[in-house]
Amino acid sequence: MTSQPTSCQREVFELKIIVDGDACPVKSEIIATARIFSTPVCMVASFDHRLPQVEGVETVQVDRSSQSADMFIANKVKAGDLVITQDFGLACLAIAKHAYTLSFRGETYTDDNIDYLLERRAEFAKRRRQGARTKGPRPLTDDDRKRFQQNLTKLLQEKQEKREV
């Protein structure tokens, strides 16, 4: 099983960017980069995280339950789409559907690293249940934003080049 769509799948499916928008700190970078490549964007968030209406961006507000946005995205994503999320579980579901996956810091989730990330998340959750303190993610830096935008640009550029061939 491959972690990314095959070249045949890439040609059949048109890429759409689907964003887990509940806590996404790189929305403006996604919108700006998607516009350059004329790529549709769908931002999904619960009603607790109001998304402003932006021209050319589909916004979807889902109910307040903790997994509503993730479940909506998991049901919407198709092979060849790009899911942008920090949620390893959602990334795993997207990978299983042969979608591209990218973190808010520009890291690519793949079959090669998702199991490790899920195991690490489970281990930290176990430690917290036992009373240990674990560190949360470090604050997003300008370098993280640049890396994210560079990796998003690279992925969209590769996709566009494949489409033009």
Secondary structure as UniProt FT lines:
FT   HELIX           7..12
FT   STRAND          17..20
FT   TURN            21..22
FT   TURN            25..26
FT   HELIX           27..36
FT   TURN            37..38
FT   STRAND          41..46
FT   TURN            47..48
FT   TURN            55..56
FT   STRAND          57..62
FT   TURN            66..67
FT   HELIX           68..76
FT   TURN            79..80
FT   STRAND          82..84
FT   HELIX           88..96
FT   TURN            97..98
FT   STRAND          100..102
FT   TURN            104..105
FT   TURN            111..113
FT   HELIX           114..129
FT   TURN            130..131
FT   HELIX           142..164
//
